[in-house]
Amino acid sequence: MEQMVGAVLAGGESRRFGSPKAFAKREGMYFFQIAINALRPFVEDIYIVSHPSLLLRFQQLTDEKIIMDEEVYRGQGPLAGIYTVMKNTKAEWVFVLPCDMPYMRTNTVANMIRYVDETFDAILSAHFGRIQPLVGMYHRRTLERMEQLLEAGENRMMSLLNRCRVRYVNEHDFIEEEGVFRNVNERDEYDDIVT
């Protein structure tokens, strides 16, 4: 069994941003590539979870595996994306990153992985008092709980976390700059990023 795969969540509609955030750039690199590069040294495979309308563009830009949310759960957000990756792999752990954290780095992922512990269902960043459900690892034993929630139309990530044994990693575990966890959601937030 593979130990760990990576999941880059890039299926959102980016309504507030105005265009798919995955293809925005920082320092000449697409946002989705920044997430891939952060994960690459530590995982067996990387899955980009995307929307059918973006499939062709991803195929033109990367050789990574591109998958769509399970059709029955399509539109149910990140929970459906993580579930879909787990359905496509036998890996014990899935390390999840969103495609809209352009300051994410390899060192952050390395530090998170140090806290892998089989007694937990998920290991997530909670730096600076902010839980990051999309920065960290989910054990495949959470798959059944995800499916139950999706079946019920309850797709909030916190609904899953409330049913799991979670290890929250924060600045007391390892020091990190706050900006690393910065999401870009609005177009004006993007204006101060070096492209």
C-alpha positions as CSV (number, residue, x, y, z in Angstrom):
1,M,0.0,0.0,0.0
2,E,1.2,3.5,-0.8
3,Q,1.9,5.5,2.3
4,M,0.9,9.0,1.2
5,V,-0.5,10.8,-1.9
6,G,-1.0,14.5,-2.4
7,A,-4.3,16.2,-3.4
8,V,-4.5,19.6,-4.8
9,L,-8.0,20.9,-4.6
10,A,-8.7,23.0,-7.7
11,G,-12.4,22.5,-8.5
12,G,-13.9,25.6,-7.0
13,E,-15.7,28.1,-9.2
14,S,-13.6,31.1,-8.0
15,R,-16.7,33.3,-8.2
16,R,-15.2,36.1,-6.1
17,F,-11.9,36.0,-7.9
18,G,-13.5,36.2,-11.3
19,S,-11.4,33.5,-13.0
20,P,-10.0,30.0,-12.0
21,K,-7.5,30.7,-9.2
22,A,-5.5,27.6,-10.1
23,F,-4.2,29.5,-13.1
24,A,-3.3,32.8,-11.4
25,K,0.5,33.2,-11.1
26,R,3.1,34.2,-8.5
27,E,6.6,34.7,-9.7
28,G,5.9,33.1,-13.0
29,M,4.4,30.0,-11.5
30,Y,0.7,28.9,-11.6
31,F,-0.8,28.7,-8.1
32,F,-1.6,25.0,-8.7
33,Q,2.0,24.3,-9.5
34,I,3.1,25.9,-6.2
35,A,1.0,23.4,-4.3
36,I,2.3,20.5,-6.4
37,N,5.9,21.6,-5.8
38,A,5.3,21.8,-2.0
39,L,4.0,18.2,-2.0
40,R,6.2,16.6,-4.6
41,P,9.1,15.4,-2.4
42,F,6.9,13.6,0.1
43,V,4.2,11.8,-1.8
44,E,3.9,8.8,-4.2
45,D,1.4,10.5,-6.5
46,I,-0.4,13.8,-6.8
47,Y,-4.0,14.2,-7.8
48,I,-5.4,17.5,-9.0
49,V,-9.1,17.5,-8.2
50,S,-10.8,19.8,-10.7
51,H,-14.0,20.7,-12.5
52,P,-14.8,19.3,-15.9
53,S,-14.6,22.8,-17.5
54,L,-11.0,23.1,-16.5
55,L,-9.8,19.6,-17.5
56,L,-8.4,20.5,-20.9
57,R,-6.4,23.4,-19.5
58,F,-4.9,21.3,-16.8
59,Q,-4.0,18.6,-19.3
60,Q,-2.2,21.1,-21.4
61,L,-0.1,22.4,-18.4
62,T,0.7,19.3,-16.3
63,D,1.3,15.6,-16.4
64,E,-0.1,15.0,-13.0
65,K,-3.3,12.9,-12.5
66,I,-6.4,15.1,-12.9
67,I,-9.6,13.7,-11.5
68,M,-13.2,15.0,-11.3
69,D,-15.3,14.8,-8.1
70,E,-17.4,11.7,-8.0
71,E,-20.4,12.7,-10.1
72,V,-23.0,11.9,-7.4
73,Y,-21.2,14.4,-5.1
74,R,-20.1,17.0,-7.5
75,G,-20.6,20.5,-6.2
76,Q,-20.2,19.5,-2.6
77,G,-16.9,21.3,-2.1
78,P,-13.6,20.2,-0.7
79,L,-15.1,17.2,1.2
80,A,-16.2,15.7,-2.1
81,G,-12.7,16.4,-3.5
82,I,-10.9,14.6,-0.7
83,Y,-13.3,11.7,-0.8
84,T,-12.7,11.4,-4.6
85,V,-9.0,11.2,-4.1
86,M,-9.4,8.5,-1.5
87,K,-11.6,6.5,-3.8
88,N,-8.9,6.7,-6.5
89,T,-6.0,5.5,-4.3
90,K,-5.1,2.9,-1.8
91,A,-2.8,5.2,0.1
92,E,-3.0,5.3,3.8
93,W,-2.8,9.1,4.0
94,V,-3.8,11.9,1.7
95,F,-2.0,15.2,2.2
96,V,-4.4,18.0,1.0
97,L,-3.5,21.5,-0.2
98,P,-5.8,24.1,-1.8
99,C,-4.8,25.7,-5.1
100,D,-5.1,29.2,-3.7
101,M,-2.2,29.4,-1.2
102,P,0.5,30.9,-3.3
103,Y,3.0,31.2,-0.4
104,M,2.9,27.5,0.5
105,R,6.3,25.9,0.6
106,T,8.0,22.5,0.8
107,N,9.3,23.2,4.3
108,T,5.8,23.6,5.7
109,V,4.7,20.3,4.3
110,A,7.8,18.6,5.6
111,N,7.2,20.0,9.1
112,M,3.5,18.8,9.0
113,I,4.5,15.3,7.9
114,R,6.7,15.0,11.1
115,Y,3.5,14.8,13.0
116,V,2.0,11.8,11.2
117,D,0.5,9.6,13.9
118,E,-1.6,6.5,13.3
119,T,-3.7,7.2,16.4
120,F,-5.2,10.3,14.7
121,D,-7.7,10.4,11.8
122,A,-6.4,13.8,10.6
123,I,-3.4,16.0,11.2
124,L,-4.1,19.6,10.3
125,S,-2.5,23.1,10.6
126,A,-4.0,25.4,13.2
127,H,-1.3,28.0,13.2
128,F,-2.2,31.4,14.7
129,G,-5.5,30.1,16.0
130,R,-6.9,29.4,12.6
131,I,-7.9,25.8,11.8
132,Q,-6.9,25.0,8.2
133,P,-9.0,21.9,7.2
134,L,-7.3,22.0,3.7
135,V,-3.7,22.0,4.9
136,G,-2.8,18.6,6.3
137,M,-3.4,14.9,6.2
138,Y,-6.4,12.7,6.3
139,H,-6.2,8.9,7.0
140,R,-8.2,6.7,4.7
141,R,-10.2,5.4,7.7
142,T,-12.1,8.7,7.3
143,L,-13.5,7.7,4.0
144,E,-16.6,6.0,5.4
145,R,-17.4,9.1,7.5
146,M,-17.0,11.4,4.5
147,E,-19.3,9.2,2.4
148,Q,-22.0,9.3,5.2
149,L,-21.8,13.1,5.3
150,L,-21.9,13.5,1.6
151,E,-24.9,11.2,1.4
152,A,-26.6,13.4,3.9
153,G,-25.7,16.6,2.0
154,E,-23.7,17.7,5.0
155,N,-20.5,18.8,3.3
156,R,-18.9,21.2,5.8
157,M,-15.3,20.2,6.6
158,M,-16.0,21.0,10.3
159,S,-18.7,18.3,10.2
160,L,-16.1,15.8,9.4
161,L,-13.6,17.1,11.9
162,N,-16.1,17.0,14.6
163,R,-16.4,13.2,14.0
164,C,-12.7,12.6,13.8
165,R,-9.7,12.4,16.2
166,V,-7.7,15.4,14.9
167,R,-4.2,16.4,15.8
168,Y,-3.9,20.2,15.3
169,V,-0.4,21.4,14.7
170,N,0.4,25.0,15.5
171,E,3.2,27.5,16.1
172,H,4.1,25.7,19.3
173,D,5.0,22.7,17.2
174,F,6.9,24.5,14.5
175,I,7.4,28.1,13.7
176,E,5.9,29.3,10.4
177,E,5.2,32.7,8.8
178,E,1.6,33.6,8.9
179,G,1.6,34.5,5.2
180,V,2.3,30.9,4.2
181,F,-1.3,30.1,5.0
182,R,-2.8,33.1,3.2
183,N,-5.6,32.3,0.8
184,V,-6.2,34.5,-2.2
185,N,-10.0,34.9,-2.7
186,E,-10.6,38.3,-4.1
187,R,-9.1,40.0,-7.1
188,D,-7.7,42.9,-5.1
189,E,-5.9,40.5,-2.8
190,Y,-4.1,39.3,-5.9
191,D,-2.9,42.7,-6.9
192,D,-0.1,42.8,-4.4
193,I,1.3,39.4,-5.4
194,V,4.3,39.5,-7.6
195,T,3.4,37.9,-10.9
